[in-house]
Amino acid sequence: MEFINQIGWFIKLHQWRYISIFMAIVAASVCSLIPPLLIASLVDQLAKSQSVNLVDLWPTLAQLVALAISTYLLRFFWRYYLFGSALELERSLMVQLYSHCCRMPGPFFQRHSSAKLLNHLNSDVNAVSQGVGNGVIFFVDAFVMSSLVLVVLATQISWLLTLVVLLPLPILALSIKRYGQQMQSRLEQSQYQLGLFYQQIQQTVNGISVIKGHACQGASQQQFDHQLAQLTQANIDQARVEAKYEPTTAMVAAGSFFLTLSVGSVLVAQQQITLGELLAFNLYLGYLIWPMNAFGFLFSTLTMASVSMKRIDQVLNDDQLGYASQSPTVPTQQTTLIKLDVEYFSHHNHQVANEDSFAEPDQAALLFKDVHFSAQRGQIQAIVGPVACGKSSLLRLLLGSSMIESVQRSLHPDANIAYVPQDCALFTGTIRENIALGAPDASFEQIKNAASLACLSKDIDTFELGYDTQVGEHGSQLSGGQKQRLAIARALLTQADILLLDDSLSALDNATCSQLLFNLKCWMAGTKTVILASSRFDLLNHADKILLLRPEHLPLYLTHSELLTRDNWYQQQYQHASATEGGIKP
Ligand SMILES: Nc1ncnc2c1ncn2[C@@H]1O[C@H](COP(=O)(O)OP(=O)(O)OP(=O)(O)O)[C@@H](O)[C@H]1O
């Protein structure tokens, strides 16, 4: 019942389809119930007449053939539309989950790892689809078919024998109640363990080079074995409940058979029913075996679907700050593309805010405060500071992936943002596909132009398959600098007004870096802005304005030359970088 509430929106959306499916199943069941009655009357007719006249048999045979054809057509119709709807629900849930994930900020992915999300997209979505596919069949067979059979038995053959059939049914009801809760908790446990198991595999695959480098394959194997043992145990616990429940339904069916055969023989002997009627009764009892088993399947399919739908809903409802409906733009002055005012920011406050309410600033965990940042068209701006001072966090605030009360962000209504994360975020596929990710309609010429602006085209020309070279998982076939430039090319192709680069030039040599900065200025054409988080101080003379973040210091937001005169620490870092790197010429 809980499952029906959970997917009520889908059934409502396709209510006419479900009503037609339901009627077709009922009609098919009725068609399949008539033959035993025809056979019973034929047997009694033959028994009375003592001779077989084939002409008398034809009408009954013709009716049987017509019923068989109708049953076939009706079954085809409802199966086609029922499983079609289940696949549609599957697709709809996948789209909802995927687009929800795409809108969510970083902390969401700390609560839901990618492996667990894949588990939701795969086995949970599949269990829900089974619920609206096979679940409907089991429901109709369990309730509709058994009710129809009982009505025919009671009205056409013997109400007394029909009551006898029903005697063992309370055992079925009691066992459903007893095993129901056990089944639910076992299913939840096994899905939870499956999520952890996927997570374990994903972490191992992603970190395989580190595992080999530290020669800790043994420990990794042990962890895997442990996780697998937990998963197997959870599945065995679930199978144990199923194994206890399913024979109960078979025993109830066998009990009904035994009782009706015993009582039926007495009724024939007392001439209360004919031999043909007892034969028909037995044929109908055969029809009841499957519906009784269907109770068992219905129960486990719906429990599984309900547990999975609950897990999917937990992900879809994890949006307490309203990112899913957030409007990304707030109008501001024409030339200012983006503006950010941060009263205070700490990840701790952010996480608390996600749970229930906005918390007061926690001084110990404070990352930065009093930041007033704004970028105009045609500017390159930089965010610098020592490691872990919060450069990436600030870029993510500019991106809008974190929303806190102490942070005000406004974006030009027509502006859009391209973001190059520190890890480049490359996808398995070719170089061409990775560059075109943000602009799938881009022509090959445009893709080549973006690669050229990102100083990547010469590297690509050296590859045997050129733009069709596979980058491998997370770009494993490319060097660090190639990955960074590929990610930049992808961002440039989107022609976004604001380009956010998170330490995206760290793996480049000075000559390439210099060329790339020159190309970026051409690409900006006085109308776009580039905001660069960097720990390379030798790049900073290219920036129009620099935000300097330092722990326990108020942020400074000045030009390069102003910072050189006003801040000793900045001056030292710049001189050191220029001396060791040789500096990048403006
Ligand atoms: N999602 C998060 N949740 C909690 N803490 C975080 C999160 N992201 C970053 N931090 C913490 O915030 C601090 C600043 O991290 P951030 O990545 O913003 O610094 P950064 O200046 O970009 O560092 P780096 O120069 O090493 O790239 C770090 O101490 C980090 O551990």
The ligand as a MOL file (V3000), in Angstrom:
LIG
                    3D

  0  0  0     0  0            999 V3000
M  V30 BEGIN CTAB
M  V30 COUNTS 31 33 0 0 0
M  V30 BEGIN ATOM
M  V30 1 N 33.3790 20.4180 1.1030 0
M  V30 2 C 34.1410 20.6770 2.1560 0
M  V30 3 N 33.7210 20.3790 3.4030 0
M  V30 4 C 34.4700 20.6580 4.4710 0
M  V30 5 N 35.6620 21.2410 4.4030 0
M  V30 6 C 36.1410 21.5500 3.1900 0
M  V30 7 C 35.3920 21.2850 1.9930 0
M  V30 8 N 36.1040 21.7100 0.9130 0
M  V30 9 C 37.2470 22.2180 1.4230 0
M  V30 10 N 37.2440 22.1130 2.7590 0
M  V30 11 C 38.2850 22.6040 3.6590 0
M  V30 12 O 38.3750 23.9940 3.4540 0
M  V30 13 C 39.7100 24.3920 3.4710 0
M  V30 14 C 39.9960 25.1920 2.2120 0
M  V30 15 O 39.9130 24.3120 1.1010 0
M  V30 16 P 40.0260 24.8730 -0.3880 0
M  V30 17 O 40.0490 23.7000 -1.3040 0
M  V30 18 O 38.9890 25.8980 -0.6020 0
M  V30 19 O 41.4460 25.5740 -0.3230 0
M  V30 20 P 42.4190 25.9800 -1.4890 0
M  V30 21 O 43.0000 27.2990 -1.0860 0
M  V30 22 O 41.7860 25.9130 -2.8130 0
M  V30 23 O 43.5130 24.8310 -1.3460 0
M  V30 24 P 44.6460 24.3950 -2.4080 0
M  V30 25 O 45.5680 25.5470 -2.6100 0
M  V30 26 O 45.3290 23.2560 -1.7140 0
M  V30 27 O 43.9310 23.9950 -3.6560 0
M  V30 28 C 40.5580 23.1410 3.6160 0
M  V30 29 O 40.9940 23.0460 4.9740 0
M  V30 30 C 39.6330 22.0430 3.2730 0
M  V30 31 O 39.9280 20.8960 4.0490 0
M  V30 END ATOM
M  V30 BEGIN BOND
M  V30 1 1 1 2
M  V30 2 1 2 3
M  V30 3 2 2 7
M  V30 4 2 3 4
M  V30 5 1 4 5
M  V30 6 2 5 6
M  V30 7 1 6 7
M  V30 8 1 6 10
M  V30 9 1 7 8
M  V30 10 2 8 9
M  V30 11 1 9 10
M  V30 12 1 10 11
M  V30 13 1 11 12
M  V30 14 1 11 30
M  V30 15 1 12 13
M  V30 16 1 13 14
M  V30 17 1 13 28
M  V30 18 1 14 15
M  V30 19 1 15 16
M  V30 20 2 16 17
M  V30 21 1 16 18
M  V30 22 1 16 19
M  V30 23 1 19 20
M  V30 24 2 20 21
M  V30 25 1 20 22
M  V30 26 1 20 23
M  V30 27 1 23 24
M  V30 28 2 24 25
M  V30 29 1 24 26
M  V30 30 1 24 27
M  V30 31 1 28 29
M  V30 32 1 28 30
M  V30 33 1 30 31
M  V30 END BOND
M  V30 END CTAB
M  END
